[in-house]
Amino acid sequence: MPRGEQRGTDVSGRELGLFKPDKRGPPCQQGDNSEVPKDTMPVAELDNLPEDILHHIHSLLSLRDAACAACVSRTFLSAWRCFPKLTFNWNTLRLNMNEGTPYDRAKKHVDRICHILENHSGIGVKELKLQLRTCTGNVVTANHLDIWLQTAVKSGILEELYLILPRDHSPEYNFSCLLLSRVASSIQSLFLSSCAFRPTLIIGCLRNLKRVYLILVPITEEELGCFLSCAISLEKLRVYQCNEITFLKIPYHLQRLHSLKVRRCKRLETIEIYAPKVTRFTFSGSPTKLSITDSSQLKMALSTPGSPDKFLQLRHLKIYCSGRRFLNFVFLSLVPFIEACPVLETFFLSVSIWQELALEDSDAESWHIRQTPGFRHDNLNKVSITGIWSRKSLIELACQVLENCSSLRCLALDTTCGYDDNATNICKDVEKEDVMEALKGVEAIQRYVRGKVPSSVDFKVFKPCDRCRMCKL
């Protein structure tokens, strides 16, 4: 075959100069002049590889393996001093969670991080994950954190930063905006837990920031708004237990934001979402107004066509309502929110409101089922409501969905608290009052809902199992 047509030619490592046989042979034969067998295993010569390739190979190892490699090779020792991915937790540091007192374990955790970072040049760090939630006893000080974080941002190329502190950490650590500004052009993921964050415009434009997680972070709505104004490329936002926020506004300039989760922010009263491409929104917490501000003002401010007062991209919605604070919540009020999501396909509502029910729900036989005038939805095809019991507004919500959602294919109404994962068709352990209310819910569904179900809809009602009904009644 002509040279230009050769295909599939094998090039061995020896031909590339990457490996060579050990001509010395075994130690007992090093003085022997006999020939080395042809099938001698080739030995890798690390010194023959370019330093940048060796550093790249080393960077692909886990923290533990990279440290071990640094112990046996000067080249890898040099690479260790600029290792790019620093993840510090009990597992990566090989600490025994059952050894010593909590203080002793936390002290050992901190000492090992200090030792590693003292021997790190600070150059080349792309990931720093400080997972310190189990370090109790205030062993981790603000001075520790400042030194560690400054080491990570030294070269200005940090892409991922996780700072997870103990929930009872005291005094409260204030995450530095100035420090964040030093990696403003490179940072892609920011995860803060149990530390204060008070953003100002000093941060600058975070043009590559895609993911933000704020958990138990003291931050006001004004400060969060200032931060979001800098994060023009944000794709995912998580806001959990940030209890200083009363009003959460997701601005229109977040054109890439597609996933939003808000959970258990105790003082939160209103959420307004202007970001046009949010397709997944999860909310858990106290009853909160979920809306868009006055549409006429919005059109004027944005000068955009279409319907800016709707969530135009939201397809899947899950809402969890738990606790006594939902006793008097009117679930029928969710209808306008569903209507504001014109492409919504699946809607899941979970309700857990203890035993007490509002007085208006006590006699299901005398209910007048209310309706929401003008409600219609042409894309919603799957709806699931759990914990429905005999609550009037939930029955009304189910009726509205059946009567006004032309594309509905599946409606599941669950009157139980769920089923035991280790058994078939057996409810989780529940109290007698729960079973009684669940059976009332079944009766209300039969009376007000079943007759409205068209033949095209797969209608499912989950009721207490036989064991519950016989044991609890």
N, C-alpha and C positions, 0 to 999 in steps of 0.2 A: 504494500500500500504506500503511495507517495507520502512524504513527510507531512505535507499540508493536510492530509486526510486522516491522520492518526486520531483515534478516539479511544477514550477510556484508559489511557496510559497510566500505570501506577508509578507514583514517585514515593520512594520510601523515605523515612525520617533520616536514614543514614546518608542518602543522596543529597538531602537538603542540609546536611551538616548538623542536624538536631541531635542525633544520637551517634555513639560510636561504641564498639565492643570494648570490654575491659581487657586490655592486652596483658594485664598483670596476672590474670587468672586468680584462683583462690589464694589466700594468704600463704598457705603452705607451699605454693608453687612459684612464689614471686621470684625466686632465684633461678628457676628452671628455664632453660631456653627452648623448651619444647613448644611446638605450635599450639595456638589456642584453637579449640574445636570450633568448627564453622557455625555451630548452632548456639554459640554463647549468647546469652540474653543481652541485648543492647542496653546501655545505661544512659539515662537522660543527663545531659550536661547543661544545667541551668545557666552557667556562665556564658554559654554560646548564644543564649536568647537575648534580644534587646531588652534593656531595662524597662521600657514602657510596656512591653508585652508582659513581662513578669509582674509588673505592678498591676496590670489589668487582670491577670490571672488571680493574683492575690485578692483583688477587690471583689471578686465573685464568691469568695469564701464567706462562711458565717463568721461572726465575731470570734467565737470560740476556736474554730479551725484556723482562722487567720492568726490568732495569738500563738497557737501551737506551731504553725509554720514559721513564725518569726523566731521561735526558739531554736530552730535547727538550720536556719539559713540567714546569712548576713544580708543577702538581697531582699529577702522577705522581711527582715528586721527593718530595713530602710523603708519598705512599703508599709509596714505596720505603723510607722510614725506619721503616715499621711493616709491611713485607712479611711475610706469615704463613708462607711455605713456603721454608725455607732448606735447600737440598741442595748440599753442597759435595763435589765430586769432580773428577777431571781433565776430564770432559766439560763439566760445567756452568760450570767456571771457564775453559774454553777454553785449556787448557794442552797443550803439545806433549810427548808422552811420549818423543820421541826427541831432544829438545833438551837439551844440557848434561849434566852429571853427575847421578847420582841425588840427591846432596846439593843441587845447584842447583835441580833440579825440585821437591824437597820444600820447599826454602826459599821458592820462588816460590808454591807451593801455600799454605803457611802465611801468607805475607805478604798474599795476596789475601783469605784468610778474615779476617785481622785488619782489613784495610782496610774490608771490607764491614760487619763487626760493629761497628767503631768508629763508623760512620756510621748504625748502626741504633739506634733508640730503645729496643729491647727490648720494646716494646709490640706486642701482637697476634701473637706468634710461636706458631704451632700445630704446625709441623713443623721439627725440626732433624735433619738427617742429615749427620753428620761421617764421611765415607767416606775414611779416611786410611791404608788398608792399604799403599799404595805409598810412603808418606812414610818412607823408611828414614833411618838415620843419626841417630836420636834428635833430629830437628829439632823435632818436636812435644813441648813440655814440659808438665809438670803445670800450670804457671802459665797456659799457653795454654788448656788444656782447661778449667780452672776459670773463666777469664774468659768463654770462649765459652758454656759451659753456664749460667753465672749470667745471662748476657744472655738466653738462651732462656727461662729460667723466671721472668724478672722479673715478667711480667704474670700468671703462674699459670694460663695456659690452654693450656699445651703438651699436644698430643695424641699426637704421634709423636716418639720420640727414638731415633736410631741413633748409636751410638758404636763405630766400627770402626777399631781401631788396628793398626799393624804387628805381625806375630807376634813380632818380636824386640824389641818396644818395651821400653826399659829407661831409668830404673827403672820398675817396674810401677806403673801408674796405678790408684788406688783410687777407684772410682766412689762418689760421696757419697750416703749415705742421706738426709742432711738436705736435700740438693738435690732428691732425688726426692720428699721429703715436701711440698715447696712446690708440686708439681703433682699431688698424690695424688688430687685429685677430678677431674682432667681427663685424665690420661695414659691412652691406649688401647693403644699399642704401645711395647714396650721391646725394643731390639736392642742387646746388648752383646757385643763381641768383643775378646779380648786385653786385658782389664782386670779387675782384682779387684773383687769385689762382696761385701760383708760386711753383709748386711741385718740390721737390728734392728727392734724394734717402734716405733722412732721414726718410721718411714715413715708409719704410720697406715693407714687403710682405703683400698685402691686399688679403689674400687667400680666404676670404668669400664675397668679394665685387661683387655683381651681377648687380646692376643698378646704372648708373651714368647719371645725368642730369646737363649740363652746359649751362646756359642761361645768355647772356650779361655778360660773364665772361672774363676779360682780361687774356689771357693765350696764350703763343706762341706755335708753333708746337713742338719745342724742349721740352718745359715744359710738354705739353700734352703727348708726346712720353715717357718721363720719368715716368709720372703717369701711363700710360697704361702698362709699363713694370712691374709695381708692381701689376697690377690687373689681375691676371692669370685666375680668374673664372668669368670674366665679361660676362654677357648675353645680356644686353641692354645698348646702348650708345646713348645719345642725345646731339648734339652740335648745339646750336641755337645762332645766332648773336654774335659769338665769333670772333671779327673783327681783331684780331692780327694774326690769323692763315692764312697762305697762302698755306700751303701744309699739307694735312691731310693723314697720313699713319696709316692704321689699321693693326697691325702686325699679323703674322702667329700664334704666341703663344696664341692668344685669341681664343682657340679652342672651347669655349662654346658660343661665341658671335653669336647670331642669328638675332638680330634686331638692325639696325643702321638708325638714322635719322639725317640729316644735313640740317639746314635751315638758310638762309639769313646771311651767313658769308661773309661780303662785299669784303674782300681781298682774299678769297679763290680762288686758281687757279687750283689746282690738288687734286684729291682724289685717293689714291691707297689702294685697299682692298686685303689683303692677308689672312685674317681670313677665314678658309675653310667652315664654317657652317652658314654664313650669308644667311638667307632665306627671310628677309624683309629689303629693303633699300629704304628710302624716301629722296629725295633731293629737295630743293627749294632754288633758288638763281640765281646769275649771271651765264652766260655760263661758265662751268667749265670742265676741262678735267677729265673724269672718266675712269681710266684705271689701268692696272697692268704694272709695269716696265718690262724691257727686260726679256723675258721668259728664255733665256739661263742663265742669271745671277741668276734668281730665282731658277731654277733647281739645279744649282751648290750650291747655298747657303743653300737650304733646303734639297736637296737630296731626293725628294719625287717623287713617281710615278704619272702617270696621266698627267693632263694638268693644271699646276699651274697658267696659265695665263687666266683662266676662273673662273667665279663665279658659282661653281659647285652646289650650293644649292639654288640659288636665283630663286624663283617661282613666286613672285608677285612684280611688279615694277610700281611705280607711279612717274611721273616727272611733275613738275609745272614750266612753264616758263612765267614770267610776266614782262611787262615794255618795254620801248624803247630799252633797251640794247640788246634785242633779235631781233631787226629789221633785222640785217644782219647775224643772226645765220643760218647755213645750217643744217636743221633737218635731212637730209639724212645721216649726219655724226653719227647719233645714231645707224645706222645699225650695225657697228662693235661691239658696246656695247651690242646690243640685241643678236648678234651671240656669244658673249662671255658668255652668260647665257644659257647653253644648255638645262636646265630643266625649263626654264621660261614658265609659262602657261598663265599669264595675264599681259597685258601691257597697262597702262593708261597714256596718254600724254595730258596735258592741256596747251593751249597757249593763252596768252592775250597780244597783241602787239600794242594796240591802233589803230588809224586809218591809220597811214602812213605805206605804204608797200614799199619794195625795188623796184627800177626801173625795175629790171629784171622780176618782177612779173606782170608788168602792162598789158601785152597782152598775155592772156592765149592761144589764138589761134595759136601762133607761138612757143609754148614751144617745146623744145626737152627734153623728159623725160630721165634723166640719170639713170643708174643702178649701183649696186655694184657687180662687178664680184665675183663669187664663193659663194655668200651669200645663206645659206640654214638653215632652222630651222624646226625641226620635233616635237616639243612639244608645241609651242605657239598656243593656241586655241581661245583666246579672246583678241581683240585689240580695244581700244577706243581712238579717237583723237578729242578733243574739240577745238573750235576756229580755225578751219582749214582754213576758208575764201579762198582766191585765192592765197595762198602762194605756190609757185612752189615746194619748198623742202618738204613741208608737203604732197602734192599730190604725189611726188616721193616716199616718205616714205610709203604711203598707197599702192602704186603700188608694191613696193618691198615686202611688207608683203603678199599681195595677190598672187604674183607669186612664192614666195620662201618659204612659210610656209605651209608645207603639211598637218599639223594637224589643220589648222585654221577652226573654226566653226562659229565665230561671228566677224563681223567688223562693228563698229559704228563710223560714221563721223558726227560730230556736228558743224554746221556753226554758231550756235547762241551763245549767252552769258548765256544760261541757261533759265529755265522756272520759272515762278512765282509760289511759293509754295502754294499760296492761290487761284490759278485759274487752270483750265484745258486747256492744249494746248495754253497757253498764255505766250509769251516771257516776260522776265523782261524788264523794261524800257530801251530802247536803242536809240541812236542817228540815224539820217538819214544815216550818213556815214557808220555806223555799218551794217545797213540793206543792203545798196548797196554792201558792201564788202562780206556780207554773201551770197547774191544772186549770186555774181561772183563766190564764192566758190562752190555753187550748180552747176553752169554751168561747172566749171572745173572738178568737180567730175563726172558729166554726160559724159563729153568729154573723160577723160583720165582713169577713174577708173571703172565705171560701166561695161564696156565691158570685163573687166578682171575677174569679179566675177564668180567663179564656182557655180554650182547649190547646192553644199554641204555647202555653206557659207551663214549664215543669215546676209544679208547686210542691214544696216539701215543708212539713211541720215536724219539728223535733220536740218530743214530749218526754216526761220522766219515764224511766224504765220500769218494768214490772216490779223489780225488787224495791225501788223507792216507793212506789205506790202502795205496796203491801206492808212494808216495814214502817213507813212514816205515818200512815193514815189510820 
